[in-house]
């Protein structure tokens, strides 16, 4: 009976060591994700105020809002790829994540300016 227990313990120890090796290798190959935040509500609120003050026609506001929404989605994806990060809306963030709202705002402004310039 003792040889069987010894063999089981030996097998279990070997399995644990192998599992620890796999976990360590995964951490070296794929480091923990980086988390960043963007104050999306702030960006949207600012855009709504801008559109309300600049455009009287509800149809034009709707078109501009749709263009902004698409640009925001693209920029959030781009920031995630550029920074190799998971992007959270700031209300959902664990404290300590880097805030990239200013970066996203600048990129949005540039993207929207380019698309405005390409209109006929």
C-alpha positions in Angstrom: 0.0 0.0 0.0 2.8 2.4 0.8 4.4 2.2 -2.6 1.0 3.1 -4.1 0.6 6.2 -1.9 4.2 7.2 -2.7 3.5 6.8 -6.4 0.3 8.9 -6.2 2.1 11.6 -4.2 4.9 11.6 -6.6 2.5 11.8 -9.6 0.6 14.6 -7.9 3.7 16.6 -7.1 4.9 16.2 -10.7 1.5 17.4 -12.0 1.6 20.5 -9.7 5.1 21.3 -10.8 4.1 21.0 -14.5 1.0 23.2 -13.9 3.1 25.8 -12.1 5.5 25.8 -15.1 2.7 26.3 -17.6 1.3 29.2 -15.5 4.7 30.9 -15.3 5.3 30.5 -19.0 1.9 32.0 -19.8 2.7 35.0 -17.6 6.0 35.5 -19.4 4.5 35.1 -22.9 1.3 37.1 -22.3 1.7 39.7 -19.5 -1.2 40.9 -17.5 -3.5 43.3 -19.4 -3.1 47.1 -19.1 -6.2 49.0 -18.1 -7.0 52.6 -19.2 -10.0 54.8 -18.7 -11.8 57.3 -20.9 -14.4 59.7 -19.6 -16.8 58.8 -22.4 -19.8 60.6 -20.8 -17.7 63.8 -20.7 -16.9 63.5 -24.4 -20.5 62.8 -25.4 -21.9 65.6 -23.2 -19.4 68.1 -24.8 -20.4 66.9 -28.3 -24.1 67.3 -27.5 -23.6 70.8 -26.3 -21.5 71.6 -29.4 -24.1 70.2 -31.8 -26.9 72.0 -30.0 -25.2 75.4 -30.2 -24.0 75.0 -33.8 -26.8 73.2 -35.6 -30.5 74.2 -35.5 -31.8 71.5 -37.8 -32.6 68.3 -35.8 -31.8 66.2 -38.9 -28.3 67.8 -39.2 -27.7 67.2 -35.5 -28.7 63.5 -35.9 -26.3 63.1 -38.8 -23.5 64.8 -36.9 -24.2 62.7 -33.8 -24.1 59.5 -35.8 -20.7 60.6 -37.3 -19.4 61.4 -33.8 -20.6 58.0 -32.4 -18.8 56.1 -35.3 -15.6 58.2 -34.8 -15.7 57.6 -31.0 -16.0 53.9 -31.5 -13.1 53.8 -34.0 -10.9 55.9 -31.7 -11.6 53.8 -28.6 -10.6 50.7 -30.7 -7.5 52.5 -31.9 -6.4 53.6 -28.5 -6.9 50.0 -27.2 -4.7 48.7 -30.0 -2.1 51.5 -29.8 -1.7 51.1 -26.0 -2.2 47.4 -25.9 -4.9 48.1 -23.3 -8.4 47.3 -22.2 -10.4 50.6 -22.3 -13.0 51.2 -19.6 -15.5 54.1 -19.4 -14.2 55.9 -16.3 -17.3 55.2 -14.2 -16.5 51.5 -14.5 -12.8 51.8 -13.7 -10.9 50.4 -10.8 -8.9 53.2 -9.4 -5.4 53.8 -10.7 -6.0 53.2 -14.4 -4.4 55.7 -16.7 -6.9 58.3 -18.0 -6.7 58.7 -21.8 -9.6 61.0 -22.3 -7.5 63.9 -23.5 -5.8 61.6 -26.1 -9.2 60.3 -27.3 -10.6 63.9 -27.5 -7.6 65.1 -29.6 -7.9 62.1 -31.9 -11.7 62.6 -32.3 -11.2 66.3 -33.1 -8.7 65.4 -35.8 -10.8 62.6 -37.2 -13.9 64.8 -37.3 -12.0 67.7 -38.8 -10.7 65.4 -41.6 -14.2 64.0 -42.3 -15.6 67.5 -42.3 -13.0 68.6 -44.9 -13.8 65.7 -47.1 -17.5 66.7 -47.4 -18.5 68.0 -50.8 
